[in-house]
Amino acid sequence: MRKRFLFGICLFLTITCFGQYKLESLVEVGIKYHDNGEFEKAIVTYKQALKIDPKSTLVNYEISMSYLLKMH
């Protein structure tokens, strides 16, 4: 029983860390698109990041900036 519990904890932490890494990677890609003026590609990338963490302050900030500059 104890081994299963520890295995479950380890699995949960691994999945959580991987999700955070993937989120950060997507944000970096989105920022590159944004900096190159490819706002639509940046928005698509940020939407993928929001699927991982819909409440991410960073992702919501970045996507809002891309929407704002896309309108101009």
Secondary structure, DSSP 8 states (H G I E B T S, - for coil): -HHHHHHHHHHHHHHHHHHHHHHHHHHHHHHHHHHTT-HHHHHHHHHHHHHH-TT-HHHHHHHHHHHHHHH-
